[in-house]
């Protein structure tokens, strides 16, 4: 990476170098195990001028999303998060039968199905053929496309301007942040609203959430850098909410700059927090790499010690973040013989790079392991409840982030 993709500056400072890993969603079929597997550098840098944290765009969105392994509806808590958002947004913006809502990266319709249920006209824009088909089967109108200014203008011409454009967990996934933002502006009505949810770089740094750094995520935002990114497409930030999702996210409420007005008090408060953490300077990033190395050492030490004691450890979940963690730590089937996942698409496949088998969740109860390593640690409350049955044989849960934590569950 020679320059910042937002402001063009060549002043780029290293935050953490995680080596080279395969794309985190490139799960392997059994007949692929003896074939070469590409790996790409995973090096996070921050622009010294605009403070946008970013990795090099070494893979394209087309590589990742043409056929995608992630279906949002398999997370109970995420579906409930979407339902609550729709309820609150409808009340906040007075959305009704005459309104039009567009969601970009709408996945399998997990959010827009709640819009459909309220009788509000909507459209999903989803690049993945397979998950977009699942959305249409669920009754959610869905266009298979990537968002850029032309796509936005085309949707606006055919369907009219959107009163609300939703972009949840996609603003980090596009290397052309300026073009994507202009696409959002093309979609939204001149007096409309845009809601963007994205992981907060502040919590990523403070909570050692380095496993959320992977090739699908090209950018990592503070409110300060997100404000600059939105402005590149003619949008102005007017409000922000701090969310617990994905270990700590921000919901950015933006409007066309011409009608936005002054930002809320909450925007100033979060900007102050980011400044206090040193993220408006380079100093706030200085110790992150050392803390990442400690997470790796602690997890490996636990797994090696458990193996030497003859204790069994298996995984729960096969999320993208888990594959960053497994590859960075060099964890193979000798330390983690398998992981399980609720998504049947992943059953019988293997994690990229580390080649760990992915099995149905029922396998845990059948094998009664001593420990279950929870890879989607951001769903800690949900999964602690789901996995409470491991208490029946004295099993315990292990969470690797923000620091190694071994938890007894059940009563």
N, C-alpha and C positions, 0 to 999 in steps of 0.2 A: 504494500500500500504506500503510494507516494504522496497522496493528497487526500484531504477530507472530501467526502462525497456531498456534504451539505454546503460548505463555504469555499472549498477549493484550496484551503491552506495546506502548505507542505510541512507545517510544524506538528508532527504526530509523535506522541509520547507513549511508550509501552506501559500497559497496565498488568497483563499477565499473559504468559505464553504457555499454552497447554499442549504443545507438540503438534502432532498430526493425527487426525482421526477420520474415520469414514463419516459420511453424512448420517446424522443420528436416526433418521427414519428409513434407512435403506436396509430393512430386515431381510435376512437371507433365507431362501428356500433350501431344502436339503441338497438338491442337485447343484447348488452354487458353492458348496463348502470347499470344493477343490479348485475353485477358480480364483484368479487374482481379484483383489478388492481394493479399489482406489481409496486413498487417504489424503486429506488436505490439511495444511497448516491451520491451527486454531489460535490466533494471536490477537488479543484484544488491545486496541490502542485508543487513545483519546486525543481529540484535536485540541491543541494548546490555545487556539483562538476562539472557536465557538463551543468547545467542550462537548461535542458529540462523540460518544464512545462508539466504536465500530470495529468490525473485522473485515478483512478483504473479501470482496464478492467473488469467491473462487468457484462457487456453484451457482446455477441460475434457478430462479423460482420454478421454471419449467422442469428442471431435473427433479425437484422435490415434489411438486404438487400435481403433476399430471395424473399420478395414481398414488393416493395418500393413505397412510395406515392409521391416521388418527380420526376417530369419530367422537365428537364432543358428547354425544348423548350417553356414552358409557360411564360418565361421571355424574353420579346422583347430585352431588353438591353443585356442580357446574350448571346443570339444568335448572336447579332451584335458583342459583345466582341469576341466570338469564330471565327466569320468570319474574323475579323481584325487580330486575331492571326494567322490564317491559311495563310492569304495573306502575312503577314510580315515574318512568319517562312519559307514559300516557297522561298521568296526572299533572306532571310538571309542565308539559308542552300542550296540554289540552288536545291530545290526539283523539280522533274519532273516525266515523265512517267516511268522512270526506278527506282524510289525511292519506299520505303516502310515505311509507318507510322503506328504506333500502339498507340492507346489511351487506357489507363487503367482507369476503372470506366467511360466508355464512355456513360453511361446513354442512352438516347433515340436517340443518333446519332446527337445531336445538333451541335457538332463540326466536326465530321468526314464526315457529309454530304457535307461540303465545300471542304474537301479533295477529295471525290468522284467526285464532280463537276469539279475539276481541272484535273481529269483523273489520279490521283495518287493512286496506290495500297495501301490499308489500311485494318486494322482489329481493331475492338473494343473488349475489354475484359471487360465484364460487369457481375457482380454477380447476379443482380436482374432479375428474369425470365420475369416479366411483362414489364419492361422498355427495356430490351434487345430485346424482341419480337417487341416492337414499333420501335426500330432502324432497325431491319431487314425488317420490312414492309416499312420503308423509304428508303430501298436500301443500308443500311450500313452493311457490313459483320460484324457479332458480335458473339463472343464466350462467352457462359455463364460459367463463372468461377471466382474464386478469384485468385489474383496473389500471387504466391510464387515462390521460385526458380525452382521447378519442372514444374509449368505452364509456366514460362518464357522459360525454356529450351525446353519444348515441342513445343511451338509456334515457337521458333527459328528453331528447327529441321524441322518443317513442312513448314514454310513460308519463312525462311531465316532471317538474322539479320535485325533489323529496323534501318533505317537512323535517324529517330526521334521517340522517345517514349514520349508521352504526359501523364502527370498525374496531372490533374486539380482537386483541391478540393477533394483529396482522401488521401494525405499523412498524414493528421490528423486522418483519419478514421480507421487506422489499428493498432491493439495493438502490433503486431510483426513487429516493424519498421525495425529491422535488416533483417528479412526474406523477407519482402516486397522490401526493397532496393536491396537485392541480386537478387530478381526477376526482377527488373528494369535492373540491370546489365546483366542478362541473355538474356533479350530481345534485348538490344541495340548492334549495330555493334561496333567492337573494335575501330573504328574511328567515331562513331556516336554521337548523342546528346540526352540528356534527358531534358525535360522542365517540371518543377513542379510548380504549383501555389497553394499557401496555405495562409491562413490568417496570417497576421504579428502580432506577440505578442506585438510588440511595440505599434501599434495603438489600439489593444485590451485594453491594460493597460491605455494608454493616453486618450482614448475616452470613457472609461467606458463601453466597449462593452461586458459586462459579459453575455449577453443572448446568445452569440455564444459559451458559455461553455455548452455542453450537452454530453450525453453518447455516441453518435456517434463519437465525437471528442476526441480521446484518448490523442493526443499531441497538443501542441501549440508552434509554432516555432519563434525564432529569426533567423536571418541569421547565427549567431554564432552557435546555437544549430543545425540548419539544416545542416550546413557544417559538423558537427560531425556525424550526422545521415547518410548523404550521404556517408561519408568515410567508415562507417561500412559495406557498400556493394560494395566497390571498385570504387566509383564515387567521383569526385572532382568538387567543385563549381568553375565555371569560370566567371560567370556574374550574375547580379541580376537586376531586374527592380522593381520599386515600382508602384503598381497598385491601383486604387481607388475601385476595386471590393470588395464586402463584408465588406465595411467600411475601407478597407486598407489591401492589400495583397502583397505578394512578388512572383515574378516569378523567379525561380532559374534555371539557365542554367548550366547543369553539363555534364561532359564527363567521360569516363573511365580514371582512374587516370594516366594510362600510357601515355596518349596523351593530357592531359588537359592543361599543361603549367601553367603560372602564372595567377591568377585571375585578373579581370579588376579593374580599379580605382573605379568603382561604388561599388564593394564589400567592399573595404576599407572605402568608405564614409558611407555606411549604418552601418557597424560595429562601426564606430565612433559615429554615432547617437545613437545606442543601448548602447554604453558605457556611453555616456553623460546622458542618461535617467536612468542609474543605473542598467540596466538589466544584466550586466555581474557580478554584485554583488547581494546580496539579498535585498539591500536597496531600489531598484527600485520597489519592490513589497509591501512595508510596508503599504502604505496608500490606496491600492486598495480596500480592504474590506470595509473601511469606506465610500468611494465614491460610492460603490455599494449599500450600505444601504441607501444613500441619494436618489439615483435614485428610489428605491422602495418607500420611504416615499413620494416623490414628486408626483409620478404617483398615488398612492393610495389617497393622499390628493385631487388631481384634480378630480378623479372619484367619490369620496364620496361627494365633494362639488357640482359637477354637478348633482348628484342624488338628493341631498337635495334641489337644485334649481328647480328640475323638468325637467332638460335638459337631452336629450338622447345622449348616446355615443354608437357607434357600432364599430366593428373592420374591418380592411381591411387586408387580408392575413392570412394564417395559416402556416407560416414557422416553421421550427424546433426551430429557435431562439425565436420565439414568444411564444412557449410553455415553454421554460425555464423562460421567463419573467413572463408569466401568473401564473405559478406554484410558483415561488419564491415570487411573490407579493400576492398570495392567491386570485387572481381575479376570480370571479365566475359569472354566468349569472345575478345575481342581479346588478352587476356593468357594465357588458358587455353582453347584451342579446344575441348577435351573432357576428360572424365575417363572412366575405365573402372571396372567393378565386376563381381564374380563373380556377383552376384544377378541372374538373368534378369528378375526382376520390374521392375528399374530400367532395363533396356535400352530405348532409344528414348524415354525420358523425359528431363526436364530438371531441373536443380537448382533448388530454390525461390529466388526472388528474383534470382539471378544468371543463370538461364536457360542454364546450360552443359550441352551434350548429354552423356548417359551412354551409353557404348558397351561392347561385350564386351571382355574383357581382351586378346584376340588382336590388337586394333587397334594395340597398342603395338609388337609385333614387325613388323607390316606397315609402320608409319610410321617407325620407328627415330628417335624424337625425341632431342634432345640432353639433355634433363632430364625426369625423372618426379617430379612433386610428390606426395609420399605424404601423403594426407589422414588416414588412420587411423594416425597416428604411434605410437599405443600398441602396434601390432603390428610394431614396427620389426624385431625379430629374424626373425619369420616372413616378413615381406615383403621384407626384404633378401635372404633366400634365394630366395624365389619370383621376384624380379625380377633375379636375378643375370645373366640372359641379356642385359640391356641393355649389359653390358660388351662384347658381341660387336661393337658398332658405336661403342664409346666413350661410351655414354650414362652418365649419373650420376643418382643419387637425391637428392632434396631433402626434408629434414624441417624443417617450420616451427616446431616446438615441442620443447623449451622455448626454444630459440633457433635461428636459421637454421643448418642444417648441410647441406653438400653432400658426398655420399659416393660414392666410386668402389667398384664392386662387382665380383665375379668375380675370376678369376685370369688 
